[in-house]
């Protein structure tokens, strides 16, 4: 990070997650966008072992229809109709890892 810091041009157009702060008690074990599959994966769990409801907001997505999967099961689809549209997720996170995947279907 120090040797090659990201510049604005590096992160423009990348999908990212907002809305989950350190005070929620949720650890992000994995998170990122994969251009090859057109999707984002998030793996979360609580550090204190209890259940927490969080509402991550995925921003910077390209236009398209996205399938939303929780632990491998398709939960719903959401459309991103224009740049700047956001996808709000509602996730109950516990001591067990929970995987959330958004995958562009078209």
C-alpha positions, 0 to 999 in steps of 0.5 A: 500500500505504501509502495504503490498507493491507489490513486483516484484513477485506480479506484474509479469504476470499482465496486465497493461496500459502504455502511458497515463500520467498525462499531458493528462488531463485524469482521470482513474476512474477504471482500472484492470484485472479480472482473472475470466473473462480474461479481463481488464476494464478501465474507463476514463474521462477528468478532464477539460471537453474537448475531448482528444485523447489518445493511451493507450498501454496494456502490460503483456497480456497472449497469445490469441485473445482479443475483444476490447469493447468501451462503451459495443460495440465490436470495433475490435479484436487483437491477442497477439501471444507471451509474450511481445506483446502489444495492442495499443488502440486509445480512444477519452476521453471526460467529459463523462465516457468512458469504455474500455474492453479487453476480452480474447476470447479463 
